Amino acid sequence: MNIITLQNALLWCAVINYGALVLWVLLYLFAGDCVYRIGKLYRLPREQFDALQVGGIMAYKLVIIFFALVPYIVLRFIV
C-alpha cells in the first residue's frame, strides 16, 4: 500500500464517518422523542438521555478527527 492509497482510504473513512455523525445528529434533533420512547426500557431520565446523546456525539466527533482527519492532513503535508 502506498501513501496515496492510504490518503484516499483515510479521506473516505472521514467522509463516511462524518455522514454517520450527521445522521446521528439529525436523528437526535428531529426524532429524539421517538428514540427516547424506544429507550424507556433502560429507565433513563430525559436529562440523562440527552447528556448521553450529546456526549456520544462529541466523543465520536473527536475520534473521527484524531483517527481519520489528522492522519490524512499529516500525509498531505508529507507528500
C-alpha positions, 0 to 999 in steps of 0.5 A: 500500500502506498501513501496515496492509497492510504490518503484516499482510504483515510479521506473516505473513512472521514467522509463516511464517518462524518455522514454517520455523525450527521445522521446521528445528529439529525436523528437526535434533533428531529426524532429524539422523542421517538428514540427516547420512547424506544429507550424507556426500557433502560429507565433513563431520565430525559436529562440523562438521555440527552447528556448521553446523546450529546456526549456520544456525539462529541466523543465520536466527533473527536475520534473521527478527527484524531483517527481519520482527519489528522492522519490524512492532513499529516500525509498531505503535508508529507507528500 
